[in-house]
Amino acid sequence: MTDSLTGVWDGTFVQRQIGMVTFLATLIETGGALTGNVTEPCTVPGCPIGTHNASIAGHRSGSAVSFFKHYDPPGNGYDTVSYEGTVNADATEIDGRWKLPGTAASGTFLMVRSGKPAEAVAAEERAKEPTR
């Protein structure tokens, strides 16, 4: 398997008592190292912010993928979450389990590569910016 994981991914994770939560991830793979970012809605009742942002740091070895998601800012029930999964043969899906370190909280997740490469999404975003 040589397909890079670099790109935009639509994801879902299942959280007990909340259900399915959607997120958008941008991954960058360089020599097996994974970095990137995630945006997702806040699901904690009474959360003072609507959207959480997090950074990703991890690695990939063959079909095995593992990373930590670090929320910025931490709080509101969010801090760091570990993810371990498997990427499919054509590098279009990653599925596995997430876990809150130091707790019993865990669940499943699925990430599906978006139809557009990350470069196309970035170009579209730049095109939407007002001209000066």
C-alpha positions in Angstrom: 0.0 0.0 0.0 1.6 3.2 -1.1 -1.4 5.6 -1.5 -0.8 8.7 0.7 -3.4 9.6 3.3 -2.9 13.3 2.5 -6.3 14.9 1.8 -9.6 15.9 3.2 -11.7 13.2 5.0 -15.3 13.2 6.2 -15.6 11.3 9.4 -18.0 10.1 12.0 -17.5 8.7 15.5 -20.0 7.1 17.9 -20.1 8.5 21.4 -22.1 6.8 24.1 -25.2 8.7 25.1 -24.7 11.2 22.3 -24.8 9.0 19.2 -23.0 9.6 15.9 -20.9 12.8 15.6 -19.6 14.1 12.2 -16.2 15.7 11.7 -14.0 17.0 8.9 -10.3 16.1 9.0 -7.4 17.3 6.8 -4.5 14.8 6.9 -1.0 15.3 5.8 1.2 12.2 5.5 5.0 12.6 5.2 7.2 9.5 5.4 4.6 7.6 7.6 4.1 10.6 10.0 0.6 12.0 10.1 -0.3 15.6 11.0 -3.4 17.6 10.3 -6.5 19.2 11.9 -10.1 18.4 12.7 -13.3 20.4 13.1 -16.4 19.0 14.8 -19.5 20.2 16.6 -19.5 20.5 20.4 -21.8 17.7 21.8 -21.5 18.5 25.5 -24.8 20.0 26.9 -24.4 23.6 27.6 -21.1 23.9 25.6 -20.2 27.6 25.2 -18.8 27.0 21.7 -20.4 25.5 18.7 -17.3 24.0 17.0 -14.2 22.3 18.3 -10.9 22.5 16.6 -8.2 19.9 17.1 -4.7 19.0 15.8 -3.7 15.5 14.8 -0.3 13.9 15.4 0.4 10.2 14.7 1.7 7.7 12.2 0.9 5.1 9.6 2.6 1.8 9.1 1.2 -0.2 6.1 -2.6 -0.4 6.8 -2.3 0.5 10.5 -3.1 4.1 11.4 -2.8 5.6 14.9 -3.0 9.2 16.0 -3.9 11.5 18.9 -6.4 14.3 18.4 -5.5 17.3 20.7 -8.3 19.8 21.2 -7.5 23.5 21.2 -8.5 24.8 23.6 -8.9 21.8 25.8 -11.9 21.7 28.1 -15.7 21.3 27.9 -15.2 17.6 28.2 -12.5 17.5 25.4 -8.8 17.3 25.6 -6.9 14.4 23.9 -8.4 11.4 22.2 -6.4 8.4 20.8 -7.4 6.7 17.5 -6.3 3.4 16.1 -7.6 2.1 12.8 -7.0 0.4 9.5 -6.9 2.0 6.1 -8.5 0.0 3.2 -6.5 -1.2 0.2 -7.3 1.9 -2.0 -6.7 4.4 0.9 -10.2 5.8 0.8 -11.5 4.7 4.2 -10.0 4.4 7.7 -12.1 2.6 10.4 -11.3 1.7 13.9 -11.7 2.7 17.6 -11.2 5.9 19.6 -10.4 6.0 23.3 -10.2 8.7 25.9 -6.8 8.0 27.6 -7.1 7.2 31.3 -10.8 6.4 31.1 -13.1 3.6 29.9 -14.7 5.8 27.3 -14.3 4.6 23.8 -16.2 4.0 20.6 -15.9 3.5 16.8 -15.0 5.8 14.1 -15.0 5.9 10.3 -13.2 8.3 7.9 -14.0 8.5 4.2 -11.7 10.4 1.8 -13.5 13.4 0.3 -14.0 13.4 -3.5 -11.7 16.4 -3.8 -8.0 16.5 -3.1 -6.9 18.9 -0.3 -5.3 21.3 -2.8 -8.6 21.8 -4.7 -10.4 22.5 -1.4 -7.7 25.1 -0.4 -8.0 26.7 -3.9 -11.8 26.9 -3.6 -11.5 28.5 -0.1 -9.0 31.1 -1.4 -11.4 31.9 -4.3 -14.2 32.6 -1.8 -12.1 35.3 0.0 -13.1 38.8 -0.8 -10.7 40.7 -3.1 -9.0 43.8 -1.9 
